[in-house]
Amino acid sequence: MIEIIRAKLHGVRVTDANLEYQGSITLDPEWCDHVGILPMEFVDIWNKNSGARIQTYVILGERGSKCCVLNGSAARSCQPGDQVIVAAREFIDRKEIHDIKPKILTFKEGNEIDQDLYYDVYESEDHQHNFRIMNGAEVIDFRDTALKKDK
């Protein structure tokens, strides 16, 4: 068995941090439904602004609210406006690596969905394992995307 990424919300902005709540991250259920993140599921949260990395569980907020609220002790790791990556994991048999297609949403300011992507590991004549990011049938070159954002 190997542990892989199963779903990801990339670059979503924190809308609030509530220290007094009992814990967790509150997310818009529309995003969770789209990528397959479940309520009560443990997720990793990686703060792009500070580099902080934490793990907590998901609770669902109001549908369509575009909320990303860090609660309880997790509120100490992020500030409203910070960009975070929320990632769900899964254990699979190594032989399943070509079958799983992790779903990814990327976000613009205001937590509007920017891209609806998936990861694809595929076999070619030259290599057993190749990796690409897909937007439908179109291959996205993530190196080009990173270069554009740096300018």
N, CA, C and O of each residue as an XYZ file, in Angstrom:
604
protein
N       0.851     -1.193      0.000
C       0.000      0.000      0.000
C       0.889      1.248      0.000
O       1.939      1.293      0.641
N       0.430      2.244     -0.737
C       1.081      3.554     -0.713
C       0.021      4.613     -0.417
O      -1.161      4.439     -0.712
N       0.472      5.693      0.161
C      -0.445      6.796      0.449
C      -0.283      7.855     -0.629
O       0.830      8.289     -0.924
N      -1.405      8.268     -1.215
C      -1.375      9.250     -2.296
C      -2.337     10.391     -1.992
O      -3.166     10.307     -1.085
N      -2.207     11.443     -2.761
C      -3.183     12.535     -2.679
C      -4.434     12.092     -3.436
O      -4.342     11.547     -4.536
N      -5.592     12.328     -2.844
C      -6.859     11.930     -3.456
C      -7.670     13.122     -3.930
O      -8.411     13.030     -4.908
N      -7.525     14.245     -3.231
C      -8.289     15.443     -3.569
C      -7.532     16.646     -3.037
O      -6.832     16.562     -2.028
N      -7.684     17.783     -3.740
C      -6.956     18.975     -3.295
C      -7.714     20.246     -3.663
O      -8.242     20.384     -4.766
N      -7.751     21.174     -2.696
C      -8.211     22.548     -2.927
C      -6.956     23.397     -2.862
O      -6.374     23.552     -1.788
N      -6.529     23.948     -3.983
C      -5.230     24.614     -4.082
C      -5.388     26.134     -4.179
O      -5.968     26.660     -5.129
N      -4.860     26.815     -3.175
C      -4.861     28.281     -3.202
C      -6.144     28.913     -2.714
O      -6.403     30.083     -2.997
N      -6.956     28.158     -1.983
C      -8.170     28.744     -1.410
C      -7.749     29.718     -0.306
O      -6.789     29.462      0.420
N      -8.461     30.821     -0.186
C      -8.102     31.834      0.810
C      -8.914     31.651      2.085
O     -10.119     31.403      2.054
N      -8.214     31.781      3.202
C      -8.856     31.677      4.507
C      -9.788     32.871      4.672
O      -9.378     34.016      4.483
N     -11.039     32.602      5.023
C     -12.028     33.677      5.195
C     -12.203     34.080      6.645
O     -12.677     35.179      6.930
N     -11.819     33.187      7.582
C     -11.934     33.516      9.004
C     -11.110     32.517      9.798
O     -10.780     31.432      9.320
N     -10.786     32.915     11.027
C     -10.091     32.039     11.963
C     -10.803     32.190     13.305
O     -10.857     33.284     13.867
N     -11.349     31.084     13.814
C     -12.179     31.116     15.004
C     -11.526     30.280     16.103
O     -11.732     29.069     16.176
N     -10.742     30.931     16.953
C      -9.996     30.249     18.002
C     -10.906     29.567     19.017
O     -10.528     28.538     19.578
N     -12.077     30.105     19.265
C     -12.948     29.585     20.320
C     -13.755     28.359     19.905
O     -14.375     27.722     20.757
N     -13.762     28.012     18.621
C     -14.488     26.821     18.184
C     -13.696     25.581     18.587
O     -12.495     25.682     18.836
N     -14.325     24.437     18.656
C     -13.684     23.227     19.171
C     -12.627     22.619     18.253
O     -11.895     21.734     18.694
N     -12.519     23.037     17.042
C     -11.492     22.505     16.151
C     -12.030     22.225     14.773
O     -13.243     22.127     14.587
N     -11.144     22.093     13.800
C     -11.485     21.691     12.438
C     -11.279     22.804     11.431
O     -10.818     23.897     11.762
N     -11.635     22.496     10.190
C     -11.694     23.478      9.113
C     -13.105     23.413      8.533
O     -13.614     22.334      8.228
N     -13.721     24.568      8.387
C     -15.055     24.656      7.792
C     -14.888     25.036      6.323
O     -14.261     26.047      6.006
N     -15.450     24.223      5.430
C     -15.311     24.443      3.987
C     -16.677     24.487      3.315
O     -17.648     23.897      3.788
N     -16.719     25.200      2.204
C     -17.924     25.242      1.367
C     -18.195     23.833      0.843
O     -17.329     23.250      0.191
N     -19.379     23.271      1.111
C     -19.679     21.911      0.663
C     -19.664     21.732     -0.857
O     -19.472     20.617     -1.341
N     -19.864     22.807     -1.612
C     -19.802     22.678     -3.077
C     -18.417     22.221     -3.514
O     -18.284     21.363     -4.386
N     -17.381     22.804     -2.900
C     -16.004     22.402     -3.231
C     -15.760     20.960     -2.817
O     -15.205     20.165     -3.575
N     -16.187     20.636     -1.589
C     -15.962     19.287     -1.062
C     -16.648     18.236     -1.927
O     -16.052     17.207     -2.247
N     -17.900     18.491     -2.307
C     -18.624     17.560     -3.172
C     -17.877     17.371     -4.488
O     -17.764     16.253     -4.991
N     -17.376     18.454     -5.035
C     -16.740     18.411     -6.348
C     -15.474     17.546     -6.359
O     -15.255     16.774     -7.293
N     -14.650     17.676     -5.326
C     -13.399     16.910     -5.299
C     -13.500     15.617     -4.506
O     -12.611     14.770     -4.586
N     -14.589     15.455     -3.731
C     -14.783     14.215     -2.987
C     -14.260     14.223     -1.561
O     -13.962     13.163     -1.010
N     -14.142     15.397     -0.954
C     -13.756     15.488      0.455
C     -15.021     15.349      1.294
O     -16.025     16.013      1.034
N     -14.967     14.484      2.301
C     -16.139     14.177      3.117
C     -16.109     14.906      4.459
O     -15.034     15.236      4.959
N     -17.288     15.161      5.050
C     -17.310     15.716      6.397
C     -16.654     14.723      7.367
O     -16.818     13.510      7.237
N     -15.919     15.255      8.328
C     -15.212     14.489      9.361
C     -13.928     13.843      8.832
O     -13.197     13.214      9.597
N     -13.646     13.991      7.535
C     -12.417     13.431      6.964
C     -11.228     14.269      7.416
O     -11.292     15.498      7.425
N     -10.136     13.594      7.794
C      -8.909     14.308      8.112
C      -8.258     14.799      6.835
O      -8.177     14.071      5.845
N      -7.792     16.045      6.863
C      -7.093     16.660      5.734
C      -5.833     17.348      6.244
O      -5.731     17.736      7.407
N      -4.881     17.483      5.329
C      -3.701     18.297      5.592
C      -3.988     19.704      5.106
O      -4.668     19.896      4.098
N      -3.467     20.690      5.827
C      -3.593     22.088      5.421
C      -2.190     22.665      5.386
O      -1.469     22.652      6.383
N      -1.816     23.170      4.223
C      -0.491     23.756      4.023
C      -0.687     25.233      3.711
O      -1.312     25.588      2.711
N      -0.151     26.089      4.572
C      -0.302     27.538      4.412
C       0.781     28.049      3.465
O       1.969     27.973      3.778
N       0.375     28.567      2.311
C       1.328     29.078      1.322
C       2.003     30.357      1.796
O       3.109     30.665      1.353
N       1.359     31.113      2.693
C       1.939     32.365      3.173
C       2.998     32.136      4.234
O       4.059     32.760      4.193
N       2.728     31.248      5.188
C       3.649     31.066      6.320
C       4.460     29.782      6.258
O       5.475     29.659      6.943
N       4.027     28.828      5.447
C       4.694     27.532      5.408
C       4.196     26.568      6.475
O       4.652     25.426      6.523
N       3.275     26.997      7.332
C       2.739     26.128      8.383
C       2.017     24.936      7.757
O       1.364     25.062      6.721
N       2.145     23.786      8.402
C       1.478     22.562      7.951
C       0.779     21.943      9.147
O       1.397     21.691     10.182
N      -0.522     21.700      8.997
C      -1.288     21.088     10.083
C      -2.220     20.038      9.505
O      -2.403     19.940      8.292
N      -2.802     19.258     10.399
C      -3.829     18.300     10.010
C      -5.037     18.509     10.915
O      -4.892     18.682     12.125
N      -6.214     18.492     10.331
C      -7.449     18.588     11.094
C      -8.550     17.902     10.293
O      -8.285     17.305      9.250
N      -9.770     17.987     10.776
C     -10.884     17.337     10.088
C     -11.827     18.391      9.501
O     -11.830     19.548      9.921
N     -12.615     17.968      8.534
C     -13.498     18.856      7.781
C     -14.891     18.873      8.398
O     -15.445     17.831      8.746
N     -15.449     20.080      8.526
C     -16.883     20.237      8.734
C     -17.395     21.102      7.590
O     -16.652     21.897      7.014
N     -18.647     20.940      7.276
C     -19.218     21.649      6.134
C     -19.880     22.942      6.590
O     -20.626     22.970      7.569
N     -19.587     24.007      5.855
C     -20.217     25.293      6.095
C     -21.464     25.439      5.242
O     -22.076     24.453      4.831
N     -21.820     26.666      4.989
C     -22.999     26.951      4.174
C     -22.665     26.774      2.699
O     -21.659     27.292      2.213
N     -23.509     26.044      1.998
C     -23.317     25.792      0.564
C     -23.295     27.112     -0.208
O     -24.186     27.948     -0.056
N     -22.256     27.288     -1.044
C     -22.114     28.488     -1.846
C     -21.483     29.665     -1.125
O     -21.365     30.745     -1.704
N     -21.076     29.485      0.122
C     -20.536     30.586      0.932
C     -19.088     30.939      0.596
O     -18.620     32.024      0.942
N     -18.375     30.031     -0.076
C     -16.956     30.205     -0.388
C     -16.110     30.335      0.881
O     -15.079     31.006      0.891
N     -16.572     29.675      1.953
C     -15.885     29.796      3.237
C     -14.733     28.805      3.367
O     -14.778     27.682      2.867
N     -13.716     29.269      4.053
C     -12.586     28.451      4.483
C     -12.192     28.999      5.844
O     -11.438     29.967      5.937
N     -12.705     28.377      6.897
C     -12.541     28.885      8.256
C     -11.726     27.887      9.068
O     -12.088     26.715      9.172
N     -10.627     28.359      9.642
C      -9.823     27.531     10.531
C     -10.340     27.724     11.946
O     -10.475     28.853     12.417
N     -10.629     26.619     12.622
C     -11.258     26.653     13.928
C     -10.346     26.075     15.007
O      -9.457     25.272     14.720
N     -10.577     26.493     16.251
C      -9.829     25.968     17.388
C      -8.345     26.242     17.237
O      -7.951     27.311     16.771
N      -7.517     25.278     17.629
C      -6.067     25.484     17.561
C      -5.582     25.717     16.132
O      -4.559     26.372     15.927
N      -6.303     25.190     15.142
C      -5.935     25.416     13.737
C      -5.979     26.896     13.380
O      -5.294     27.330     12.454
N      -6.782     27.679     14.109
C      -6.889     29.117     13.843
C      -5.568     29.833     14.084
O      -5.346     30.916     13.541
N      -4.692     29.249     14.887
C      -3.375     29.849     15.147
C      -2.429     29.725     13.955
O      -1.420     30.428     13.897
N      -2.734     28.853     13.016
C      -1.815     28.578     11.906
C      -2.091     29.415     10.661
O      -1.283     29.414      9.732
N      -3.204     30.122     10.623
C      -3.602     30.862      9.426
C      -4.293     32.155      9.809
O      -4.909     32.263     10.869
N      -4.180     33.127      8.930
C      -4.862     34.406      9.089
C      -5.834     34.580      7.925
O      -5.573     34.077      6.832
N      -6.937     35.275      8.132
C      -7.811     35.565      6.998
C      -7.009     36.199      5.850
O      -6.203     37.105      6.060
N      -7.250     35.704      4.658
C      -6.528     36.161      3.475
C      -5.378     35.254      3.069
O      -4.943     35.294      1.918
N      -4.871     34.429      3.997
C      -3.799     33.493      3.642
C      -4.305     32.500      2.607
O      -5.466     32.091      2.637
N      -3.426     32.119      1.695
C      -3.737     31.057      0.738
C      -3.307     29.733      1.339
O      -2.188     29.598      1.834
N      -4.198     28.760      1.292
C      -3.872     27.436      1.805
C      -4.152     26.372      0.752
O      -4.892     26.585     -0.208
N      -3.534     25.229      0.971
C      -3.798     24.030      0.192
C      -4.422     23.030      1.158
O      -3.857     22.738      2.212
N      -5.572     22.516      0.798
C      -6.260     21.507      1.606
C      -6.169     20.200      0.819
O      -6.653     20.112     -0.310
N      -5.546     19.187      1.422
C      -5.300     17.934      0.712
C      -5.833     16.739      1.488
O      -5.595     16.604      2.688
N      -6.554     15.876      0.785
C      -7.041     14.612      1.350
C      -6.186     13.483      0.796
O      -5.760     13.522     -0.359
N      -5.942     12.485      1.624
C      -5.086     11.353      1.250
C      -5.881     10.057      1.193
O      -7.001      9.963      1.696
N      -5.259      9.053      0.557
C      -5.880      7.726      0.492
C      -4.776      6.692      0.327
O      -3.766      6.947     -0.329
N      -4.974      5.535      0.920
C      -4.076      4.403      0.707
C      -4.608      3.573     -0.447
O      -5.799      3.271     -0.516
N      -3.701      3.206     -1.363
C      -4.073      2.360     -2.496
C      -2.999      1.298     -2.688
O      -1.879      1.445     -2.199
N      -3.336      0.238     -3.394
C      -2.333     -0.718     -3.844
C      -1.528     -0.049     -4.947
O      -2.079      0.694     -5.759
N      -0.239     -0.306     -4.978
C       0.629      0.313     -5.992
C       0.112      0.080     -7.412
O       0.237      0.954     -8.269
N      -0.460     -1.077     -7.656
C      -0.933     -1.393     -9.014
C      -2.126     -0.535     -9.440
O      -2.475     -0.518    -10.620
N      -2.761      0.181     -8.496
C      -3.906      1.038     -8.807
C      -3.499      2.456     -9.229
O      -4.363      3.267     -9.561
N      -2.213      2.762     -9.221
C      -1.754      4.141     -9.435
C      -2.212      4.708    -10.781
O      -2.424      5.915    -10.893
N      -2.367      3.869    -11.793
C      -2.810      4.352    -13.103
C      -4.324      4.577    -13.158
O      -4.819      5.224    -14.080
N      -5.049      4.055    -12.192
C      -6.511      4.122    -12.210
C      -7.076      5.316    -11.456
O      -8.146      5.815    -11.804
N      -6.383      5.773    -10.441
C      -6.926      6.858     -9.611
C      -6.619      8.208    -10.269
O      -5.530      8.412    -10.804
N      -7.575      9.111    -10.225
C      -7.441     10.435    -10.846
C      -7.819     11.504     -9.816
O      -8.955     11.977     -9.809
N      -6.883     11.886     -8.952
C      -7.199     12.880     -7.917
C      -7.746     14.177     -8.512
O      -7.218     14.700     -9.493
N      -8.814     14.681     -7.895
C      -9.456     15.910     -8.364
C      -8.870     17.107     -7.632
O      -8.623     17.061     -6.427
N      -8.651     18.184     -8.390
C      -8.022     19.393     -7.875
C      -8.843     20.603     -8.312
O      -9.215     20.718     -9.480
N      -9.122     21.498     -7.376
C      -9.669     22.814     -7.726
C      -8.628     23.853     -7.373
O      -8.033     23.795     -6.297
N      -8.396     24.811     -8.271
C      -7.562     25.976     -7.955
C      -8.472     27.187     -7.856
O      -9.575     27.198     -8.404
N      -7.995     28.213     -7.148
C      -8.864     29.339     -6.817
C      -8.249     30.677     -7.177
O      -7.031     30.855     -7.162
N      -9.140     31.621     -7.504
C      -8.795     33.031     -7.707
C      -9.149     33.786     -6.430
O      -9.692     33.212     -5.486
N      -8.837     35.074     -6.415
C      -9.243     35.897     -5.273
C     -10.753     35.825     -5.123
O     -11.479     35.669     -6.104
N     -11.218     35.940     -3.885
C     -12.645     35.828     -3.610
C     -13.123     34.382     -3.567
O     -14.321     34.114     -3.478
N     -12.166     33.451     -3.632
C     -12.448     32.018     -3.605
C     -13.342     31.548     -4.741
O     -14.113     30.600     -4.600
N     -13.219     32.233     -5.865
C     -13.868     31.767     -7.092
C     -13.016     30.641     -7.668
O     -11.788     30.728     -7.665
N     -13.659     29.590     -8.158
C     -12.912     28.493     -8.773
C     -12.244     28.992    -10.040
O     -12.880     29.612    -10.893
N     -10.953     28.713    -10.153
C     -10.174     29.099    -11.327
C     -10.084     27.929    -12.305
O     -10.455     28.056    -13.472
N      -9.584     26.782    -11.815
C      -9.423     25.618    -12.678
C      -9.966     24.369    -11.989
O      -9.890     24.229    -10.769
N     -10.507     23.479    -12.791
C     -11.009     22.181    -12.365
C     -10.108     21.140    -13.032
O     -10.245     20.867    -14.224
N      -9.195     20.563    -12.261
C      -8.138     19.718    -12.802
C      -8.192     18.316    -12.207
O      -8.953     18.044    -11.278
N      -7.365     17.434    -12.764
C      -7.098     16.152    -12.125
C      -5.674     15.725    -12.457
O      -5.102     16.130    -13.469
N      -5.118     14.898    -11.579
C      -3.778     14.348    -11.777
C      -3.897     13.004    -12.478
O      -4.828     12.239    -12.227
N      -2.946     12.727    -13.356
C      -2.971     11.502    -14.142
C      -1.582     10.879    -14.157
O      -0.615     11.501    -14.596
N      -1.495      9.645    -13.674
C      -0.274      8.848    -13.814
C      -0.562      7.843    -14.922
O      -1.543      7.101    -14.859
N       0.292      7.823    -15.928
C       0.042      6.970    -17.083
C       1.332      6.284    -17.514
O       2.432      6.701    -17.151
N       1.172      5.229    -18.292
C       2.308      4.458    -18.786
C       2.570      4.827    -20.240
O       1.635      5.034    -21.013
N       3.837      4.909    -20.607
C       4.228      5.150    -21.995
C       5.222      4.070    -22.414
O       5.606      3.221    -21.609
N       5.628      4.110    -23.665
C       6.621      3.140    -24.147
C       7.935      3.279    -23.390
O       8.624      2.289    -23.145
N       8.284      4.516    -23.018
C       9.571      4.780    -22.379
C       9.577      4.570    -20.875
O      10.596      4.175    -20.308
N       8.437      4.832    -20.217
C       8.403      4.811    -18.758
C       7.102      4.182    -18.257
O       6.033      4.359    -18.840
N       7.234      3.446    -17.164
C       6.055      2.843    -16.560
C       5.181      3.889    -15.881
O       3.955      3.774    -15.867
N       5.832      4.922    -15.312
C       5.084      5.952    -14.589
C       5.436      7.338    -15.118
O       6.579      7.783    -15.009
N       4.463      8.000    -15.680
C       4.557      9.387    -16.124
C       3.485     10.173    -15.386
O       2.473      9.607    -14.971
N       3.701     11.474    -15.221
C       2.750     12.311    -14.483
C       2.371     13.516    -15.318
O       3.213     14.122    -15.982
N       1.084     13.857    -15.276
C       0.619     15.075    -15.931
C      -0.595     15.607    -15.184
O      -1.301     14.877    -14.489
N      -0.809     16.905    -15.356
C      -1.985     17.567    -14.802
C      -2.930     17.807    -15.969
O      -2.536     18.330    -17.011
N      -4.189     17.415    -15.774
C      -5.156     17.479    -16.858
C      -6.285     18.445    -16.527
O      -6.736     18.530    -15.384
N      -6.732     19.172    -17.548
C      -7.927     20.008    -17.488
C      -8.848     19.452    -18.567
O      -8.795     19.874    -19.722
N      -9.699     18.495    -18.175
C     -10.481     17.762    -19.176
C      -9.527     16.918    -19.999
O      -8.781     16.111    -19.444
N      -9.538     17.091    -21.317
C      -8.639     16.351    -22.198
C      -7.336     17.105    -22.461
O      -6.449     16.588    -23.141
N      -7.214     18.315    -21.932
C      -6.041     19.157    -22.174
C      -4.992     18.961    -21.070
O      -5.311     18.987    -19.881
N      -3.738     18.765    -21.490
C      -2.634     18.661    -20.545
C      -2.229     20.071    -20.129
O      -2.022     20.943    -20.973
N      -2.119     20.284    -18.823
C      -1.687     21.566    -18.277
C      -0.223     21.434    -17.882
O       0.133     20.528    -17.129
N       0.623     22.317    -18.375
C       2.027     22.295    -17.973
C       2.171     23.172    -16.742
O       2.194     24.399    -16.847
N       2.266     22.551    -15.582
C       2.305     23.298    -14.327
C       3.538     24.182    -14.234
O       3.516     25.173    -13.505
N       4.609     23.861    -14.942
C       5.805     24.718    -14.915
C       5.505     26.057    -15.587
O       5.958     27.099    -15.113
N       4.747     26.038    -16.685
C       4.353     27.288    -17.344
C       3.450     28.115    -16.437
O       3.592     29.335    -16.357
N       2.525     27.450    -15.756
C       1.611     28.155    -14.851
C       2.387     28.844    -13.736
O       2.104     29.994    -13.400
N       3.369     28.145    -13.161
C       4.176     28.722    -12.074
C       4.974     29.922    -12.582
O       5.092     30.926    -11.878
N       5.519     29.831    -13.785
C       6.299     30.947    -14.338
C       5.432     32.162    -14.578
O       5.869     33.285    -14.331
N       4.199     31.967    -15.060
C       3.287     33.093    -15.308
C       2.927     33.805    -14.029
O       2.815     35.031    -14.018
N       2.743     33.066    -12.946
C       2.346     33.678    -11.681
C       3.490     34.445    -11.034
O       3.252     35.357    -10.241
N       4.736     34.088    -11.363
C       5.902     34.783    -10.808
C       6.099     36.139    -11.451
O       6.746     37.007    -10.865
N       5.562     36.344    -12.636
C       5.779     37.615    -13.354
C       4.830     38.683    -12.919
O       4.885     39.802    -13.427
